[in-house]
Amino acid sequence: LKTVLDIGCGYGRVASCFCEAGYDYTGVDVAPVAIEAARKREPRGHFILGSALKVGLEKKFDLICVLYVFVHFVDETDWLLLIGRLSGQLNPGGSLLLADHFPEIENRPNKHVYQRPLSRYETVFEASGLHRDSLFNERLANAWHLGGSPPPFELFRAQPSG
């Protein structure tokens, strides 16, 4: 059974996809109303109310999804702490799936959003033992059947054990 951690799961928008496929799904979100809705929407999932920086996670995961969440960690120290914490929550050979907007240069359109270039993520993730899967976007584009450009996803992998 593969394990999935969804940081900023909201109302559980992707939980059913993983549960239907047989994954052991855990979602974390800071909004009580979102967690309540997620529990109703997908009762097979495990949902935790709290900050990704503070919740107690008792196991490691094969996949961690961080979909449009890092952008809301505007404090640099918290952003770095979250990356370090999440890299430590991955099983050897596990993956972190990231979706966000990646500008060419850092951008702060408002006080609640801090957009960092992909190169910044690569540097920090590399220091945390996560390496960008350079073929992922090509495979995603080839598999994208809805037309247009695929969403801005990036996949980073932990080194396998041994």
N, C-alpha and C positions, 0 to 999 in steps of 0.2 A: 504494500500500500504506500503510495507516494504521499508526501506531506507538503502542504502549501500554506504559506503565511501571506496574508493580504494586508498590507499596511495602508490605513486610510480607506477601509473597506466600504465606508458609507452605508447605504441601505442594502448592501450585499449584491450589487449589480453583476458581479462575476462569480459569486459563490455557487450558484446552481450549475454552471458549466463544469466546475471542478467536481462537485459532489456527484453529478450525473456520470462523470467519467471514473468514479470510484476513488477519488482523492480524499485524503483526510484534510479538510479545509479548516483553517483558523483565520478569522478576520479581526482586526483591531481598528478602533476608531474612537475619537475623543467626544463625539456627539451622542448623548444618550438617546435622542429620538432616532438617530440613524441606526444604532445598535438594536433598538427595539424593533424597528422596521425590518432589519436584516434577519433577526431571529424568527420573525413571522414569515418572511419571504422564503427562507431556506432553513428549515428546522434541522437538517442533517449537519449543518455547519456549526462550528464552535466560535462564538463571538465574545470578544473581550472589550469592555469599556475602559478606555484610558489612553494615555499618551504612549506612542511608540518608544519614547525615551525611558519610560518608567514601568511599563507593565511587566509582570513576571512571566517569562516564557520558560516552561520547564523542559522543552525539547528543542531539537534542531530540525531544520526543514530542508527538503529537497529543492523547493522553489520558493522564493520570496518575491511577491509582486509589489511594486511601489509605483502606482499609476497616478501621475499628476499630484504627487504629495511632496516630494523634495522641494518643489518651488515655494512651498509655504513655510519652510524652515529658513527664515530670513536671517536668523542669528547664525553666524558662521560657526561658532563653537557647537551649537546644537546640531547643525547640519553635519559637521564632522563626527560628533558623538553618535548620531544616528547611523551614519555609514559604518562606523566601527562596530557598533552594536549589531547591526544586521549582518555584516560579514561574519561575525562570530556566531550567528544563529544558523548559518548554512552548514549542511552536511558536506563532507568532502565530495567534490565533484558537483555540488549543487549549483543552482543558478539564481541570479537576481534579475528579474525582468523590470525594466525601468521605462516609463513613458513620461515624457515631459516636452517642454519647448526648449530647444537648444539654440540660443542666439549666438552670433559670432563673438560678441563681447558681452560681459555681464550687464544685466539690465534689471532695474528696479522700477517697474511701472507704477507701483504703489507700495505702501508700507507693509502690506501683507504678502507680497510676491517678490521673489528674488530669483531671476532666471540666470542660470550659469551655463557657460558653453560646454559642449560635450567633452572637449579636451580637458576641462577642469575635473569633470567626473572621472575621466580615464586616469588622470594622474592620482587622484585621491583613492579611487578603487584599487588601482595597481598597488599602492602602498598598503592596502588592506588585504591583499592577496586575491583580488578579483580581477580577472582579465576579460577584456571586451571580446566577444565572439564576432569577429569581423565579417563572417559569412552569414550571420543571422539576418541582417536586413535584406541581403540578396535573396535568401530563401523565403523570407516574408513577402517580398515584392512578387516573387514568382507564384506564391500561393494565394495572393490577394485577388479574389475573384469579383470584388464589388466595383472594380474600375477606379480610376484615379490613383492618387498616391496612398500607400499604406500609412497607418498612423506612425508617429515618431517613437517607435519602440527601440530599445537597445537591450542586449542581453550580456550580462557579465557572469563569468563562471569562476567558481572556486576550483582550486587544484584538486584532482582526485587524491585519495590517500595512497600511500605506498609509493 
